[in-house]
Amino acid sequence: MVVGRVAVVTGGASGIGLGVSERLAARGDRVAVLDVQGDAARHVAKELEATGGQAVGLAVDVRDRAAVEAALDTVRERFGPIEIAVTSAGVDAGGAFTDITQETWDRVLAINLTGTFHCLQTVVPDMLAAGWGRIVTISSTSAQHGAANRAHYVASKGGVIALTKALAIELAPHGITVNTIPPSIIDTPMAQAGAGTGHVPSVDAIAAMTPVRRAGVPADVAAAVEFLCSEDAGFITGQQIGVNGGWYL
Ligand SMILES: NC(=O)c1ccc[n+]([C@@H]2O[C@H](COP(=O)([O-])OP(=O)(O)OC[C@H]3O[C@@H](n4cnc5c(N)ncnc54)[C@H](O)[C@@H]3O)[C@@H](O)[C@H]2O)c1
């Protein structure tokens, strides 16, 4: 069994991406933490190295194709070809449909969907060359069942689910699996901020409505990501793996 894969985690400086970075580093992967918050990404990488892991933190805005390509070249020079990609970089957004400006629509789609496209198109050639790869995108339950007052966010995450399914079929013959995790409420800075602006209920309120009666934590998502990025998960592709405490549609 191969240990110590090369993994890239976008949005790795906070929340779910941070939890995933910690989990993959702990199992021995060399982890590249990419985030628009460059200082935070570098700090996370230092912390991972302090606990015995191998990591690099890089400032990247996933909307910027050239920056994504340059960062991933740095990862290849440091660690070798990229074998695992987890795309957690994203932004939340709220507002009545009739109030959404084109500028906001474009920004949310550019980060959540096109940013995922940039990262995956840049890493997939490494995986094709190796005949092995694991991709996990982070989508949202809101795209599975719809949600009021967040049409741009929901549409962007619906696009992520569709992109995941399309790539799963296309890449399956090459030993590359592509799955998505659509979380429900995970207690992160994004979830707290969304409740703060009032376009989603508080974390505690959603936890009370969740069958397991708690909100998720980044480690819940990270555990599922670790499994999906394992050798054992090679027959699982194109799936929406709910990490949602039993949240039902
Ligand atoms: N927390 C939840 O309840 C929840 C639920 C469903 C889906 N999600 C999704 O999970 C993912 C992670 O969210 P989180 O809750 O951990 O939020 P978070 O805000 O804690 O983390 C998101 C990270 O993405 C980074 N980021 C934002 N824009 C970026 C850009 N342009 N380029 C690079 N990095 C960028 C941020 O700096 C941040 O570090 C997001 O895609 C989010 O939509 C979260």
The ligand as an SDF file (V2000), in Angstrom:
LIG
                    3D

 44 48  0  0  0  0  0  0  0  0999 V2000
  -19.8970   25.1500    7.0510 N   0  0  0  0  0  0  0  0  0  0  0  0
  -21.0000   24.6550    6.5150 C   0  0  0  0  0  0  0  0  0  0  0  0
  -22.0130   24.4690    7.1980 O   0  0  0  0  0  0  0  0  0  0  0  0
  -21.0080   24.2810    5.0550 C   0  0  0  0  0  0  0  0  0  0  0  0
  -22.1430   23.6270    4.5710 C   0  0  0  0  0  0  0  0  0  0  0  0
  -22.1850   23.2570    3.2310 C   0  0  0  0  0  0  0  0  0  0  0  0
  -21.1100   23.5370    2.4060 C   0  0  0  0  0  0  0  0  0  0  0  0
  -20.0160   24.1790    2.9000 N   0  0  0  0  0  0  0  0  0  0  0  0
  -18.9070   24.4390    1.9870 C   0  0  0  0  0  0  0  0  0  0  0  0
  -17.7210   23.9440    2.5640 O   0  0  0  0  0  0  0  0  0  0  0  0
  -16.5980   24.6790    2.0570 C   0  0  0  0  0  0  0  0  0  0  0  0
  -15.7550   25.1400    3.2260 C   0  0  0  0  0  0  0  0  0  0  0  0
  -16.5310   26.0320    4.0100 O   0  0  0  0  0  0  0  0  0  0  0  0
  -16.2150   26.3300    5.5410 P   0  0  0  0  0  0  0  0  0  0  0  0
  -17.4960   26.2420    6.2600 O   0  0  0  0  0  0  0  0  0  0  0  0
  -15.0500   25.5380    5.9630 O   0  0  0  0  0  0  0  0  0  0  0  0
  -15.8780   27.8970    5.4380 O   0  0  0  0  0  0  0  0  0  0  0  0
  -14.6140   28.7480    5.8950 P   0  0  0  0  0  0  0  0  0  0  0  0
  -14.9780   30.1420    5.5630 O   0  0  0  0  0  0  0  0  0  0  0  0
  -14.2410   28.3860    7.2720 O   0  0  0  0  0  0  0  0  0  0  0  0
  -13.4610   28.2330    4.9110 O   0  0  0  0  0  0  0  0  0  0  0  0
  -13.4710   28.5610    3.5370 C   0  0  0  0  0  0  0  0  0  0  0  0
  -12.0410   28.8640    3.1250 C   0  0  0  0  0  0  0  0  0  0  0  0
  -12.0380   29.1540    1.7160 O   0  0  0  0  0  0  0  0  0  0  0  0
  -11.1560   30.2340    1.5070 C   0  0  0  0  0  0  0  0  0  0  0  0
  -11.4900   30.9640    0.3120 N   0  0  0  0  0  0  0  0  0  0  0  0
  -12.5400   31.7800    0.0790 C   0  0  0  0  0  0  0  0  0  0  0  0
  -12.4610   32.3270   -1.1360 N   0  0  0  0  0  0  0  0  0  0  0  0
  -11.3330   31.8500   -1.7070 C   0  0  0  0  0  0  0  0  0  0  0  0
  -10.7060   32.0590   -2.9500 C   0  0  0  0  0  0  0  0  0  0  0  0
  -11.2230   32.9080   -3.8710 N   0  0  0  0  0  0  0  0  0  0  0  0
   -9.5510   31.4050   -3.2180 N   0  0  0  0  0  0  0  0  0  0  0  0
   -9.0130   30.5820   -2.2920 C   0  0  0  0  0  0  0  0  0  0  0  0
   -9.5450   30.3620   -1.0850 N   0  0  0  0  0  0  0  0  0  0  0  0
  -10.7120   30.9820   -0.7990 C   0  0  0  0  0  0  0  0  0  0  0  0
  -11.3240   31.1150    2.7530 C   0  0  0  0  0  0  0  0  0  0  0  0
  -10.2240   32.0030    2.9220 O   0  0  0  0  0  0  0  0  0  0  0  0
  -11.4420   30.0760    3.8410 C   0  0  0  0  0  0  0  0  0  0  0  0
  -10.1740   29.7610    4.3980 O   0  0  0  0  0  0  0  0  0  0  0  0
  -17.1640   25.8330    1.2450 C   0  0  0  0  0  0  0  0  0  0  0  0
  -17.0930   25.5140   -0.1300 O   0  0  0  0  0  0  0  0  0  0  0  0
  -18.6200   25.8950    1.7090 C   0  0  0  0  0  0  0  0  0  0  0  0
  -19.4520   26.4420    0.7310 O   0  0  0  0  0  0  0  0  0  0  0  0
  -19.9390   24.5640    4.2040 C   0  0  0  0  0  0  0  0  0  0  0  0
  1  2  1  0
  2  3  2  0
  2  4  1  0
  4  5  1  0
  4 44  2  0
  5  6  2  0
  6  7  1  0
  7  8  2  0
  8  9  1  0
  8 44  1  0
  9 10  1  0
  9 42  1  0
 10 11  1  0
 11 12  1  0
 11 40  1  0
 12 13  1  0
 13 14  1  0
 14 15  2  0
 14 16  1  0
 14 17  1  0
 17 18  1  0
 18 19  2  0
 18 20  1  0
 18 21  1  0
 21 22  1  0
 22 23  1  0
 23 24  1  0
 23 38  1  0
 24 25  1  0
 25 26  1  0
 25 36  1  0
 26 27  1  0
 26 35  1  0
 27 28  2  0
 28 29  1  0
 29 30  1  0
 29 35  2  0
 30 31  1  0
 30 32  2  0
 32 33  1  0
 33 34  2  0
 34 35  1  0
 36 37  1  0
 36 38  1  0
 38 39  1  0
 40 41  1  0
 40 42  1  0
 42 43  1  0
M  CHG  2   8   1  16  -1
M  END
$$$$
